[in-house]
């Protein structure tokens, strides 16, 4: 194993742990959407009025960003050694 693979593995492990912790911090989504649609309940919510400023919105953005970073790091770990070894 090269040093790059070891560092990449450590970074992957850290990102995976961060994603797990952030996902566990998020509240569960309720499954009331069909009931609300049938009963005519209001869809106005605090989140709709405060786009992106709530705790949930921030956690969603961090989760999405970490997922993208995870994808890029996995690709880099698998592609970069092909060019370095030769």
N, CA, C and O atoms as a printed pandas DataFrame, in Angstrom:
     atom_number atom_name residue_name chain_id  residue_number  x_coord  y_coord  z_coord
0              1         N          UNK        A               1    0.831   -1.181    0.000
1              2        CA          UNK        A               1    0.000    0.000    0.000
2              3         C          UNK        A               1    0.874    1.243    0.000
3              4         O          UNK        A               1    1.834    1.355    0.762
4              5         N          UNK        A               2    0.524    2.147   -0.852
5              6        CA          UNK        A               2    1.291    3.383   -0.914
6              7         C          UNK        A               2    0.777    4.382    0.129
7              8         O          UNK        A               2   -0.290    4.204    0.717
8              9         N          UNK        A               3    1.553    5.414    0.332
9             10        CA          UNK        A               3    1.178    6.444    1.288
10            11         C          UNK        A               3   -0.106    7.137    0.854
11            12         O          UNK        A               3   -0.943    7.485    1.686
12            13         N          UNK        A               4   -0.258    7.334   -0.442
13            14        CA          UNK        A               4   -1.469    7.985   -0.965
14            15         C          UNK        A               4   -2.717    7.168   -0.634
15            16         O          UNK        A               4   -3.753    7.734   -0.283
16            17         N          UNK        A               5   -2.626    5.851   -0.742
17            18        CA          UNK        A               5   -3.768    4.994   -0.439
18            19         C          UNK        A               5   -4.112    5.027    1.047
19            20         O          UNK        A               5   -5.287    5.010    1.413
20            21         N          UNK        A               6   -3.109    5.073    1.889
21            22        CA          UNK        A               6   -3.346    5.121    3.335
22            23         C          UNK        A               6   -3.998    6.452    3.719
23            24         O          UNK        A               6   -4.963    6.473    4.483
24            25         N          UNK        A               7   -3.478    7.547    3.196
25            26        CA          UNK        A               7   -4.056    8.866    3.484
26            27         C          UNK        A               7   -5.474    8.941    2.930
27            28         O          UNK        A               7   -6.377    9.443    3.600
28            29         N          UNK        A               8   -5.670    8.452    1.727
29            30        CA          UNK        A               8   -7.006    8.453    1.125
30            31         C          UNK        A               8   -7.987    7.620    1.930
31            32         O          UNK        A               8   -9.141    8.015    2.100
32            33         N          UNK        A               9   -7.542    6.469    2.427
33            34        CA          UNK        A               9   -8.403    5.633    3.258
34            35         C          UNK        A               9   -8.791    6.326    4.553
35            36         O          UNK        A               9   -9.935    6.232    4.996
36            37         N          UNK        A              10   -7.835    7.025    5.160
37            38        CA          UNK        A              10   -8.127    7.761    6.395
38            39         C          UNK        A              10   -9.119    8.884    6.135
39            40         O          UNK        A              10  -10.020    9.118    6.941
40            41         N          UNK        A              11   -8.959    9.584    5.007
41            42        CA          UNK        A              11   -9.888   10.665    4.645
42            43         C          UNK        A              11  -11.277   10.090    4.384
43            44         O          UNK        A              11  -12.276   10.667    4.814
44            45         N          UNK        A              12  -11.349    8.961    3.685
45            46        CA          UNK        A              12  -12.638    8.316    3.433
46            47         C          UNK        A              12  -13.319    7.922    4.734
47            48         O          UNK        A              12  -14.522    8.129    4.894
48            49         N          UNK        A              13  -12.565    7.362    5.655
49            50        CA          UNK        A              13  -13.125    6.959    6.938
50            51         C          UNK        A              13  -13.663    8.165    7.699
51            52         O          UNK        A              13  -14.748    8.103    8.276
52            53         N          UNK        A              14  -12.910    9.257    7.702
53            54        CA          UNK        A              14  -13.356   10.470    8.400
54            55         C          UNK        A              14  -14.621   11.036    7.771
55            56         O          UNK        A              14  -15.535   11.447    8.486
56            57         N          UNK        A              15  -14.687   11.064    6.436
57            58        CA          UNK        A              15  -15.873   11.586    5.751
58            59         C          UNK        A              15  -17.078   10.700    6.025
59            60         O          UNK        A              15  -18.175   11.201    6.273
60            61         N          UNK        A              16  -16.883    9.383    5.981
61            62        CA          UNK        A              16  -17.993    8.454    6.248
62            63         C          UNK        A              16  -18.529    8.624    7.663
63            64         O          UNK        A              16  -19.742    8.642    7.868
64            65         N          UNK        A              17  -17.646    8.748    8.629
65            66        CA          UNK        A              17  -18.082    8.955   10.010
66            67         C          UNK        A              17  -18.828   10.282   10.158
67            68         O          UNK        A              17  -19.829   10.354   10.870
68            69         N          UNK        A              18  -18.346   11.327    9.490
69            70        CA          UNK        A              18  -19.014   12.630    9.550
70            71         C          UNK        A              18  -20.415   12.552    8.932
71            72         O          UNK        A              18  -21.361   13.128    9.469
72            73         N          UNK        A              19  -20.548   11.849    7.813
73            74        CA          UNK        A              19  -21.864   11.701    7.177
74            75         C          UNK        A              19  -22.811   10.944    8.094
75            76         O          UNK        A              19  -23.978   11.318    8.219
76            77         N          UNK        A              20  -22.328    9.882    8.740
77            78        CA          UNK        A              20  -23.171    9.102    9.646
78            79         C          UNK        A              20  -23.661    9.968   10.804
79            80         O          UNK        A              20  -24.846    9.957   11.138
80            81         N          UNK        A              21  -22.749   10.712   11.409
81            82        CA          UNK        A              21  -23.119   11.557   12.556
82            83         C          UNK        A              21  -24.116   12.631   12.141
83            84         O          UNK        A              21  -25.089   12.878   12.853
84            85         N          UNK        A              22  -23.888   13.269   11.005
85            86        CA          UNK        A              22  -24.787   14.336   10.550
86            87         C          UNK        A              22  -26.157   13.776   10.181
87            88         O          UNK        A              22  -27.176   14.413   10.449
88            89         N          UNK        A              23  -26.196   12.602    9.573
89            90        CA          UNK        A              23  -27.489   11.988    9.247
90            91         C          UNK        A              23  -28.255   11.626   10.513
91            92         O          UNK        A              23  -29.479   11.754   10.555
92            93         N          UNK        A              24  -27.548   11.176   11.543
93            94        CA          UNK        A              24  -28.215   10.854   12.803
94            95         C          UNK        A              24  -28.714   12.108   13.527
95            96         O          UNK        A              24  -29.661   12.033   14.309
96            97         N          UNK        A              25  -28.090   13.245   13.274
97            98        CA          UNK        A              25  -28.513   14.499   13.901
98            99         C          UNK        A              25  -29.793   15.059   13.276
99           100         O          UNK        A              25  -30.488   15.861   13.899
100          101         N          UNK        A              26  -30.100   14.644   12.062
101          102        CA          UNK        A              26  -31.273   15.176   11.375
102          103         C          UNK        A              26  -32.546   14.575   11.940
103          104         O          UNK        A              26  -32.567   13.430   12.391
104          105         N          UNK        A              27  -33.615   15.374   11.907
105          106        CA          UNK        A              27  -34.920   14.890   12.355
106          107         C          UNK        A              27  -35.509   13.986   11.290
107          108         O          UNK        A              27  -35.203   14.114   10.104
108          109         N          UNK        A              28  -36.365   13.061   11.734
109          110        CA          UNK        A              28  -37.024   12.180   10.782
110          111         C          UNK        A              28  -38.120   12.943   10.056
111          112         O          UNK        A              28  -38.816   13.768   10.647
112          113         N          UNK        A              29  -38.263   12.661    8.792
113          114        CA          UNK        A              29  -39.314   13.288    8.005
114          115         C          UNK        A              29  -40.628   12.543    8.283
115          116         O          UNK        A              29  -40.650   11.316    8.381
116          117         N          UNK        A              30  -41.702   13.294    8.404
117          118        CA          UNK        A              30  -42.991   12.651    8.630
118          119         C          UNK        A              30  -43.556   12.181    7.290
119          120         O          UNK        A              30  -43.259   12.754    6.242
120          121         N          UNK        A              31  -44.347   11.164    7.340
121          122        CA          UNK        A              31  -44.931   10.588    6.130
122          123         C          UNK        A              31  -46.376   11.053    5.960
123          124         O          UNK        A              31  -47.219   10.285    5.497
124          125         N          UNK        A              32  -46.672   12.306    6.329
125          126        CA          UNK        A              32  -48.031   12.831    6.289
126          127         C          UNK        A              32  -48.396   13.469    4.956
127          128         O          UNK        A              32  -49.500   13.996    4.819
128          129         N          UNK        A              33  -47.518   13.439    3.986
129          130        CA          UNK        A              33  -47.749   14.208    2.762
130          131         C          UNK        A              33  -49.047   13.814    2.049
131          132         O          UNK        A              33  -49.765   14.684    1.558
132          133         N          UNK        A              34  -49.351   12.536    1.987
133          134        CA          UNK        A              34  -50.588   12.122    1.316
134          135         C          UNK        A              34  -51.807   12.509    2.145
135          136         O          UNK        A              34  -52.825   12.930    1.596
136          137         N          UNK        A              35  -51.709   12.370    3.447
137          138        CA          UNK        A              35  -52.825   12.755    4.307
138          139         C          UNK        A              35  -53.087   14.252    4.206
139          140         O          UNK        A              35  -54.235   14.688    4.129
140          141         N          UNK        A              36  -52.020   15.024    4.208
141          142        CA          UNK        A              36  -52.174   16.477    4.093
142          143         C          UNK        A              36  -52.772   16.855    2.742
143          144         O          UNK        A              36  -53.568   17.791    2.662
144          145         N          UNK        A              37  -52.408   16.155    1.700
145          146        CA          UNK        A              37  -52.939   16.449    0.371
146          147         C          UNK        A              37  -54.433   16.139    0.304
147          148         O          UNK        A              37  -55.194   16.867   -0.333
148          149         N          UNK        A              38  -54.850   15.056    0.960
149          150        CA          UNK        A              38  -56.256   14.670    0.926
150          151         C          UNK        A              38  -57.125   15.555    1.807
151          152         O          UNK        A              38  -58.278   15.829    1.475
152          153         N          UNK        A              39  -56.572   16.004    2.932
153          154        CA          UNK        A              39  -57.375   16.799    3.862
154          155         C          UNK        A              39  -57.289   18.291    3.581
155          156         O          UNK        A              39  -58.038   19.065    4.177
156          157         N          UNK        A              40  -56.413   18.711    2.705
157          158        CA          UNK        A              40  -56.293   20.123    2.380
158          159         C          UNK        A              40  -55.499   20.905    3.398
159          160         O          UNK        A              40  -55.710   22.106    3.566
160          161         N          UNK        A              41  -54.595   20.242    4.075
161          162        CA          UNK        A              41  -53.783   20.918    5.082
162          163         C          UNK        A              41  -52.848   21.914    4.416
163          164         O          UNK        A              41  -52.466   21.753    3.257
164          165         N          UNK        A              42  -52.493   22.924    5.154
165          166        CA          UNK        A              42  -51.609   23.967    4.636
166          167         C          UNK        A              42  -50.198   23.426    4.448
167          168         O          UNK        A              42  -49.706   22.668    5.283
168          169         N          UNK        A              43  -49.553   23.810    3.364
169          170        CA          UNK        A              43  -48.180   23.385    3.117
170          171         C          UNK        A              43  -47.193   24.466    3.500
171          172         O          UNK        A              43  -45.990   24.321    3.286
172          173         N          UNK        A              44  -47.705   25.564    4.073
173          174        CA          UNK        A              44  -46.832   26.634    4.540
174          175         C          UNK        A              44  -46.072   26.149    5.768
175          176         O          UNK        A              44  -46.675   25.646    6.716
176          177         N          UNK        A              45  -44.791   26.293    5.754
177          178        CA          UNK        A              45  -44.006   25.842    6.895
178          179         C          UNK        A              45  -42.953   26.878    7.239
179          180         O          UNK        A              45  -42.696   27.812    6.479
180          181         N          UNK        A              46  -42.356   26.690    8.396
181          182        CA          UNK        A              46  -41.289   27.584    8.821
182          183         C          UNK        A              46  -40.125   27.506    7.847
183          184         O          UNK        A              46  -39.505   28.523    7.537
184          185         N          UNK        A              47  -39.822   26.306    7.361
185          186        CA          UNK        A              47  -38.715   26.143    6.420
186          187         C          UNK        A              47  -38.994   26.897    5.122
187          188         O          UNK        A              47  -38.090   27.510    4.554
188          189         N          UNK        A              48  -40.219   26.857    4.657
189          190        CA          UNK        A              48  -40.566   27.552    3.423
190          191         C          UNK        A              48  -40.399   29.060    3.535
191          192         O          UNK        A              48  -40.072   29.731    2.556
192          193         N          UNK        A              49  -40.624   29.584    4.725
193          194        CA          UNK        A              49  -40.478   31.020    4.930
194          195         C          UNK        A              49  -39.032   31.429    5.163
195          196         O          UNK        A              49  -38.655   32.563    4.869
196          197         N          UNK        A              50  -38.228   30.530    5.681
197          198        CA          UNK        A              50  -36.832   30.825    6.014
198          199         C          UNK        A              50  -35.902   29.896    5.240
199          200         O          UNK        A              50  -35.147   29.126    5.834
200          201         N          UNK        A              51  -35.963   29.972    3.939
201          202        CA          UNK        A              51  -35.195   29.087    3.064
202          203         C          UNK        A              51  -33.725   28.986    3.467
203          204         O          UNK        A              51  -33.000   29.981    3.438
204          205         N          UNK        A              52  -33.294   27.799    3.839
205          206        CA          UNK        A              52  -31.888   27.535    4.054
206          207         C          UNK        A              52  -31.299   28.057    5.340
207          208         O          UNK        A              52  -30.085   27.962    5.526
208          209         N          UNK        A              53  -32.099   28.607    6.244
209          210        CA          UNK        A              53  -31.540   29.167    7.469
210          211         C          UNK        A              53  -31.849   28.328    8.697
211          212         O          UNK        A              53  -31.411   28.670    9.795
212          213         N          UNK        A              54  -32.574   27.266    8.544
213          214        CA          UNK        A              54  -32.906   26.426    9.686
214          215         C          UNK        A              54  -31.814   25.380    9.900
215          216         O          UNK        A              54  -30.956   25.168    9.043
216          217         N          UNK        A              55  -31.868   24.738   11.055
217          218        CA          UNK        A              55  -30.903   23.686   11.384
218          219         C          UNK        A              55  -30.985   22.554   10.356
219          220         O          UNK        A              55  -29.962   22.041    9.904
220          221         N          UNK        A              56  -32.200   22.177    9.996
221          222        CA          UNK        A              56  -32.378   21.089    9.031
222          223         C          UNK        A              56  -31.779   21.429    7.673
223          224         O          UNK        A              56  -31.156   20.581    7.035
224          225         N          UNK        A              57  -31.965   22.658    7.235
225          226        CA          UNK        A              57  -31.425   23.064    5.935
226          227         C          UNK        A              57  -29.905   23.044    5.954
227          228         O          UNK        A              57  -29.273   22.629    4.982
228          229         N          UNK        A              58  -29.323   23.485    7.045
229          230        CA          UNK        A              58  -27.860   23.486    7.153
230          231         C          UNK        A              58  -27.330   22.061    7.173
231          232         O          UNK        A              58  -26.336   21.759    6.513
232          233         N          UNK        A              59  -27.992   21.174    7.931
233          234        CA          UNK        A              59  -27.558   19.774    7.973
234          235         C          UNK        A              59  -27.712   19.105    6.604
235          236         O          UNK        A              59  -26.876   18.289    6.215
236          237         N          UNK        A              60  -28.775   19.447    5.877
237          238        CA          UNK        A              60  -28.960   18.894    4.529
238          239         C          UNK        A              60  -27.848   19.349    3.585
239          240         O          UNK        A              60  -27.342   18.557    2.791
240          241         N          UNK        A              61  -27.473   20.617    3.673
241          242        CA          UNK        A              61  -26.403   21.132    2.814
242          243         C          UNK        A              61  -25.068   20.471    3.148
243          244         O          UNK        A              61  -24.305   20.118    2.249
244          245         N          UNK        A              62  -24.785   20.304    4.441
245          246        CA          UNK        A              62  -23.530   19.663    4.844
246          247         C          UNK        A              62  -23.504   18.219    4.382
247          248         O          UNK        A              62  -22.476   17.745    3.900
248          249         N          UNK        A              63  -24.627   17.504    4.522
249          250        CA          UNK        A              63  -24.700   16.108    4.086
250          251         C          UNK        A              63  -24.471   15.998    2.582
251          252         O          UNK        A              63  -23.726   15.131    2.124
252          253         N          UNK        A              64  -25.107   16.870    1.822
253          254        CA          UNK        A              64  -24.949   16.859    0.365
254          255         C          UNK        A              64  -23.506   17.148   -0.034
255          256         O          UNK        A              64  -22.954   16.492   -0.918
256          257         N          UNK        A              65  -22.901   18.132    0.623
257          258        CA          UNK        A              65  -21.511   18.493    0.318
258          259         C          UNK        A              65  -20.560   17.355    0.656
259          260         O          UNK        A              65  -19.665   17.037   -0.128
260          261         N          UNK        A              66  -20.747   16.738    1.821
261          262        CA          UNK        A              66  -19.884   15.620    2.205
262          263         C          UNK        A              66  -20.057   14.424    1.264
263          264         O          UNK        A              66  -19.097   13.708    0.981
264          265         N          UNK        A              67  -21.277   14.215    0.786
265          266        CA          UNK        A              67  -21.504   13.134   -0.182
266          267         C          UNK        A              67  -20.754   13.376   -1.484
267          268         O          UNK        A              67  -20.190   12.447   -2.062
268          269         N          UNK        A              68  -20.747   14.618   -1.943
269          270        CA          UNK        A              68  -20.016   14.960   -3.170
270          271         C          UNK        A              68  -18.517   14.801   -2.952
271          272         O          UNK        A              68  -17.812   14.262   -3.805
272          273         N          UNK        A              69  -18.030   15.278   -1.795
273          274        CA          UNK        A              69  -16.602   15.143   -1.486
274          275         C          UNK        A              69  -16.220   13.670   -1.396
275          276         O          UNK        A              69  -15.158   13.275   -1.878
276          277         N          UNK        A              70  -17.075   12.856   -0.785
277          278        CA          UNK        A              70  -16.817   11.413   -0.691
278          279         C          UNK        A              70  -16.684   10.794   -2.078
279          280         O          UNK        A              70  -15.767   10.011   -2.326
280          281         N          UNK        A              71  -17.590   11.143   -2.971
281          282        CA          UNK        A              71  -17.556   10.626   -4.338
282          283         C          UNK        A              71  -16.257   11.017   -5.044
283          284         O          UNK        A              71  -15.639   10.189   -5.714
284          285         N          UNK        A              72  -15.848   12.270   -4.895
285          286        CA          UNK        A              72  -14.621   12.750   -5.544
286          287         C          UNK        A              72  -13.392   12.056   -4.974
287          288         O          UNK        A              72  -12.488   11.681   -5.721
288          289         N          UNK        A              73  -13.353   11.882   -3.650
289          290        CA          UNK        A              73  -12.193   11.227   -3.021
290          291         C          UNK        A              73  -12.097    9.768   -3.445
291          292         O          UNK        A              73  -11.000    9.269   -3.697
292          293         N          UNK        A              74  -13.226    9.082   -3.526
293          294        CA          UNK        A              74  -13.206    7.684   -3.973
294          295         C          UNK        A              74  -12.677    7.584   -5.402
295          296         O          UNK        A              74  -11.857    6.718   -5.709
296          297         N          UNK        A              75  -13.147    8.470   -6.268
297          298        CA          UNK        A              75  -12.637    8.468   -7.643
298          299         C          UNK        A              75  -11.142    8.772   -7.687
299          300         O          UNK        A              75  -10.396    8.135   -8.431
300          301         N          UNK        A              76  -10.710    9.741   -6.893
301          302        CA          UNK        A              76   -9.295   10.112   -6.881
302          303         C          UNK        A              76   -8.434    8.967   -6.383
303          304         O          UNK        A              76   -7.365    8.713   -6.936
304          305         N          UNK        A              77   -8.881    8.275   -5.351
305          306        CA          UNK        A              77   -8.100    7.157   -4.807
306          307         C          UNK        A              77   -7.968    6.040   -5.838
307          308         O          UNK        A              77   -6.943    5.361   -5.888
308          309         N          UNK        A              78   -8.981    5.847   -6.649
309          310        CA          UNK        A              78   -8.940    4.766   -7.631
310          311         C          UNK        A              78   -8.288    5.150   -8.949
311          312         O          UNK        A              78   -7.783    4.276   -9.653
312          313         N          UNK        A              79   -8.283    6.421   -9.302
313          314        CA          UNK        A              79   -7.758    6.841  -10.584
314          315         C          UNK        A              79   -6.300    7.320  -10.491
315          316         O          UNK        A              79   -5.489    6.987  -11.355
316          317         N          UNK        A              80   -5.966    8.083   -9.471
317          318        CA          UNK        A              80   -4.626    8.671   -9.348
318          319         C          UNK        A              80   -3.525    7.616   -9.337
319          320         O          UNK        A              80   -2.518    7.820  -10.015
320          321         N          UNK        A              81   -3.646    6.507   -8.619
321          322        CA          UNK        A              81   -2.544    5.515   -8.640
322          323         C          UNK        A              81   -2.261    4.934  -10.027
323          324         O          UNK        A              81   -1.150    4.471  -10.286
324          325         N          UNK        A              82   -3.241    4.952  -10.907
325          326        CA          UNK        A              82   -3.010    4.443  -12.257
326          327         C          UNK        A              82   -1.995    5.307  -13.007
327          328         O          UNK        A              82   -1.203    4.797  -13.800
328          329         N          UNK        A              83   -2.023    6.616  -12.752
329          330        CA          UNK        A              83   -1.114    7.525  -13.431
330          331         C          UNK        A              83    0.226    7.633  -12.720
331          332         O          UNK        A              83    1.238    7.909  -13.364
332          333         N          UNK        A              84    0.258    7.425  -11.427
333          334        CA          UNK        A              84    1.499    7.553  -10.671
334          335         C          UNK        A              84    2.385    6.333  -10.811
335          336         O          UNK        A              84    3.609    6.465  -10.839
336          337         N          UNK        A              85    1.802    5.150  -10.899
337          338        CA          UNK        A              85    2.593    3.924  -10.935
338          339         C          UNK        A              85    3.392    3.743  -12.213
339          340         O          UNK        A              85    4.377    3.004  -12.222
340          341         N          UNK        A              86    2.996    4.394  -13.281
341          342        CA          UNK        A              86    3.714    4.194  -14.545
342          343         C          UNK        A              86    4.455    5.413  -14.983
343          344         O          UNK        A              86    5.106    5.398  -16.028
